[in-house]
Amino acid sequence: MKRVAWITDSTTASFTTEGDNFVIPIEVIIDGVSYKDCEDGVRERVYNALNEGKTVTTSQPNIGEMVELFSKCKEEYEEGFAVAISGKVSGTYQNMKLAADMAGFPLTVLDSETTSYPMDELIRKAKSLYNDGMTLQDIHKTLVDEKRRPFHVFPKSLKGLYASGRVKGVQFLLGSLLSVNLIL
């Protein structure tokens, strides 16, 4: 069995950097100050900033840091499998592919078309299928089919989604006025 690096970005809920697991941090920007998502205390800063009405945005991971990571992975692993945040909200998926090419690291990248908890499940499922003997290409095909099943997210508040531009003004206004929770 080939040695595989398992990679995702920090929008996953609980994927750890233990063993063959790697997490690429996204940039979190609070009132113009940039932080790495994986730094200690950043998530608490985000929650506090949102509660205080500060502007919080994110930016995709630095491509140079991805090239550096994939170059290191190339030394220890024969190939890699990555699950990226939805390509509809971030360029991370495309940049993972580009960075892997630049590093010369064979990487299969899955566009999760989602974020957070479902990404955790996709990467765990990929690892399980690999341990059962599937190739990374077959795992990719299986997960592409599997992720088509609906998964609903019920945000407690629309503030963060509105501030980041994920929810338009009219949606935010109507949702807030009518106390309607969106299903994402």
ABEGO torsion letter per residue (X at the ends): XBBBBBBBBAABAABBABEABBBBBBBBBBGGBBBBAABBGAAAAAAAAAAAGBBBBBBBBBAAAAAAAAAAAAAABABBBBBBBBAAABAAAAAAAAAAAAAGBBBBBBBAGBBEAAAAAAAAAAAAAAAAGBBAAAAAAAAAAAAABBBBBBBABAAAAAAAGABBAAAAAAAAAAGBBBBX
